[in-house]
Amino acid sequence: MTVEQIFLDTRRKERIGMPEAILCGAKTVAQIEEILRQSRDEPRLLTRLPKEHYIQLSKSCRSKLDYDDESQTAFWGVLPELESKACIGVISAGTSDVPVAKECTRVLQFHGKASRQFIDVGVAGLWRLESCLDEIRDLPVLVVVAGMDAALVSVLGGLVGSTIIAVPTSVGYGVASGGECALRAILASCAPGICAVNIDNGYGAACAALRILTN
């Protein structure tokens, strides 16, 4: 794709309620800058923006971006005011899953949705989950982010009545490397009604939560 071939989907929000997000990892710095130029003052969400790409952007572009290194996301433009009450919980099994979980919370923030975060509550120490279970049960939608065997998803699926969107992560080693073990475990779960998105897809999980709350 060259700079001349960039055409933004400016009517996506009218169709589905969410504007186009810009996946930056495979784009050049010049292409990202052209997208921002076309965006003018329109709010824009950038995902998978590597730090090395971000620091190569022009100073004028960087000055207008709210960039988060951990989640590799950036906001362009003025965002809607954040809701005071959270309806979505973002739960990560381990601290290694936090970058994916944070991608999810940042996407929700871009859309004005507050979220409650519960970090490092995986099944290797169930007492951690038990200590915050009442708070988790108060939230109607949960995004559960887990790698390795993704056991946290099934455990929560048997303990809470909330809608659960599961995000398998590529965190793991040996047979768990790459996240396919986590994804298969989620798909094979006997806890009914769990939905799953692709490996490391915090963005997709946030969009699913937004659709659920909108409808």
Sequence and secondary structure as in RCSB ss.txt:
>XXXX:A:sequence
MTVEQIFLDTRRKERIGMPEAILCGAKTVAQIEEILRQSRDEPRLLTRLPKEHYIQLSKSCRSKLDYDDESQTAF
WGVLPELESKACIGVISAGTSDVPVAKECTRVLQFHGKASRQFIDVGVAGLWRLESCLDEIRDLPVLVVVAGMDA
ALVSVLGGLVGSTIIAVPTSVGYGVASGGECALRAILASCAPGICAVNIDNGYGAACAALRILTN
>XXXX:A:secstr
  GGG    TTHHHHHSS  EEE TTS HHHHHHHHHHHTTS EEEES  HHHHTTS HHHHTTEEEETTTTEEE
ES      SS  EEEEESSGGGHHHHHHHHHHHHHTT  EEEEES  GGGHHHHHHTHHHHHT SEEEEEE TT 
HHHHHHHTT  SEEEEEE S   GGGGGGHHHHHHHHT  STT EE  TT HHHHHHHHHHHHH 
